């Protein structure tokens, strides 16, 4: 008998489809290539660079949640080029030195609910297994993102992976 996957593992959770209006994110950004080589867990970008000005972002946040957004080049398919770690804002009135504001366009998303400890597996599962077998495809070059609640406290904290899709 096949063992049932642990709750919140990618293959154990059926994703949902959600429409989301465009929004803006204020935060710190770096190339995905640099982060993969120098900060593969994304700890430094969040804990050192983002948290240094967390209060500034939080005071302007529209929902108190944290976003890790992966932007693609419009020409290059495949791997995202930029990773932005921040919070959703209406208008950034105060921009810390070295921070950016980027727009995430309106899209229809497939949403995978998971926990922090399974984020990497969930993203891999979504792109390599779920999308190819589904009636959807990635709506390239729109960015995908990971949404973290305001009360992230450890590996069992919830998170969701949002991937923009369109029908095949």
TAJOPE-V244895 format. One record per backbone hydrogen bond with DSSP energy under -1.0 kcal/mol. CO is the residue of the C=O (numbers start at 0). NH is the residue of the N-H. If there is no record, write none. Layout:
BEGIN
co: (CO:CO)
nh: (NH:NH)
END
This chain:
BEGIN
co: (5:8:9:15:17:19:22:23:24:25:26:27:29:30:31:32:33:34:38:41:42:43:43:44:45:49:50:52:53:54:56:65:66:67:68:69:70:70:80:81:82:83:84:85:86:87:95:99:101:103:106:107:108:109:110:111:113:114:115:117:118:119:120:121:122:123:124:124:125:128:130:134:136:137:138:143:144:145:146:147:153:154:156:158:159:160:161:162:163:165)
nh: (8:11:12:110:108:106:103:88:101:86:99:84:82:34:35:36:37:38:41:45:46:47:48:49:50:52:53:56:57:58:59:147:85:145:83:143:80:81:31:70:29:68:27:66:25:61:98:26:24:22:19:164:17:162:15:160:158:117:118:121:122:123:124:125:126:127:128:129:130:132:133:167:165:139:141:69:161:67:159:65:156:116:115:113:146:111:144:109:138:136)
END
